[in-house]
Amino acid sequence: MLFKIKSYLKFLLKSTNQHGVHSPFVFDYVTKCLYTHKKLDNHKSNNVLLKSLVYFNFSTIQILDNPELLQKVKLTYPNLEWNSCIIDVLYTQKLDVNAFEQLISVGKIHNHSMILVDGIHVNREIEKYWEQLIQKTSVSVSIDFFHCGVLFIRKEQVKEHFIIRI
């Protein structure tokens, strides 16, 4: 518990809102998607996922480690394709560098994919995985929302890391 409190205080000191974002892609994502008033779920990470599905118009999804969210998404978005060969959005609660590299090497993740990692500041181990992921050269955009983190592979964008309050 003490670890999470320290992580949250560090997050508050480093984080910004949309005014500190100088990337048009991330600014639009935050302002036009995440800061909209429509709340789709009480859990912040689930809310980020549900809003992102609509905003990016994703069609294929894979949800690991969360059967309740899986059921909610299936009911809310029945037209999504599940466990496809190519993934537009991946939701997980734990993703290490090896699993990430494997997803890239087999072509499951593409240039416009979004990877949402829930609970990136739950403990030291998960936070360490998150830090390793954002250092990967294949990740061009990483966003720390404290409750979850989002990775994008956008090859056309300069590598940047954002810490944003939602």
N, C-alpha and C positions, 0 to 999 in steps of 0.2 A: 504494500500500500504506500509506503514511504517513497518507493521508486516512482510510482505513478504521480504522486504529488510533486516531486522534484521535476519530473519530465513536463508536467503541465506548467509549472512556473517558468521553466526554460522556454517552453512553447510560447507562453504569453509575452515574454520579453522579446522574442525574435519574430513573432508573427505580425502580419499586417492584414489589411482588408484590401478591397479592390483598388484603392488609391496607391498602393505600393507595387502594383503589378504593371510591368512595362511590356509584357508580351500580349499582342492582340488576341492570340488564341486563348490564353489563360484568362485574360480580362473578360472576354466574351463568355467563356465557360462559367466563370464565377458570377458575373452580373446577370447574364441572361438565363442561366440555368439554376445555379445553386442558391443565389440570393432571392429568387422568386419567392413570393409569400406562400405559395401552395405547398403545404407540408404533406408528404405522401406516407411517411412512417415516423414513429416516435424515436426510433433508434437512428442516430445521426448517420452511421455508415450505410444503413439500408436506404435512408432518404437520399444520400448521395448517389447510390446505385440506381434507384428508381427514377430520379430526376435525370440522370445521365442517359439512361436508356431512351427516354423521350427526346432529349436535346440532341443527341448524336444520331438518333434514328438507327440504333444498332439492330441487327437482325439475328445474330447468333450469340449465344451466351453459354457460359459454363459456371456453375456455382458449386464450390467445394466447401465442405465443413459446416454447412448451415442448412439443414433440411427445412426449417420453418420458413426461411427466406426463399428457398427454392419453391415451396408450395405457394407462397404469396406472389412471387413473380409469375409463376405459371398461371395463376388465376387472373392476375392483373393484365398480363400481356400474353394471351394465348397464342399469338401468331409468331412468337419467337422460336427460333430453331435451337435445339439443345444438343450439346456435345457433338457439334459439327467438326469436320476436319480442320476448319479455320474458325478461330474464335474472335469475335468483335470485342467482347467484354468478358473478362475473367474475374470472378469474385473468390477470394480465399482469405482464410484467417492466418495462414502461415505459408510463406513462399520463400524457399531458400534459393540461393544463387544457382545451384545445380539444376533445380527444377525449372527455374526461369530460363537458363541456358538451353535446356532440353526443349522447352516450348518454342524457343527461337529457332533452334537447329532443325527441328522437324517441320517448321513452317506453320505451326498452329497460330502463332501471334504474327500479325502483319503491321504495316506502317500506321494504320489508323486504329489499332487495337487499344483498349484501355484495360489496365490491370488494377483492380481495387483490392488493397490488402487491409483487412479490418484489424483494429486493435494494434497498431504499430508501436504504441508506447505502453503496452500491458506489462511487459517485463524486459529485462536486459537482453535476453536471447532474441526476442522478436524485434526489438529495437535495433539490435546488431544486424539481423537479417535485412531490415529496412535500409540501414545505412549502406550495406553492401550492394543492395539492389540499385540505389540511386547513384552509386559510383560506376555502374556498368556503362560502357561506351554506347551500347545499343539503346539505352534509355536517354531520350533527349529532354523530356519534361517530367519532373516529379513534383508532386504537391503533397505537403504534409498538412492535413486538416486536424491533427491530433488524434481524433477517434479513428481515423483511417488515413491511408495514403493512396495516391493515385499515380500510376506510371503510364506514360505514353512513349511510343517508339518513333514518333514523327521525325523521319530522316531529314526533312526539309527545314527543321527548326534547330537553332543553336541550343546546346545543352544548358538548361537552367533548372534550379531547384527553388520552389516557393514554399513558404510557410504561411498559411492563410487561415484566418478565423472565419468559421461559418456559423 
